[in-house]
Amino acid sequence: MVAAVLAGPAVIAPTHTDAAEAAVYSSCTISRCADARTARSGWASRGFPTTRGWVSWSGGLCNFAGGQYYNYEGELPANATYYEYDVYPRSCGASRDAYRIIVNKSTGATWFSPNHYSDFYRL
């Protein structure tokens, strides 16, 4: 009986305001950072589209603009608007992989996530 009285509150599922679980790094030195930088240049030349959808890419391929990245978990600096873009082009409509860049269009700050938002590397 005493144990039931001393028990704490139930664990509540994390909310969007809880601390992030993702690792955020101040620089990018992993092997695919060069690819992420190249993708950033490609997206910059296309004006960083802000709507979701396939965009024509060089070599007859397409790349996917994911639209706004909402930073719900707070991994990236707050009070900014971010957009997400795939790193690797492919055939239009093909399955997407986990490689993304996230861009703050106001400042140009860019992060690379090689694993669909489990880690963020500043480019």
Secondary structure, DSSP 8 states (H G I E B T S, - for coil): -HHHHH---------TTS---SEEESS--STTHHHHHHHHHHHHHTT---S-EEEE-GGG-EEEEEEEE--TT--S-SS--EEEEESS-BSTT----S-EEEEETTT--EEEETTSSSEEEE-
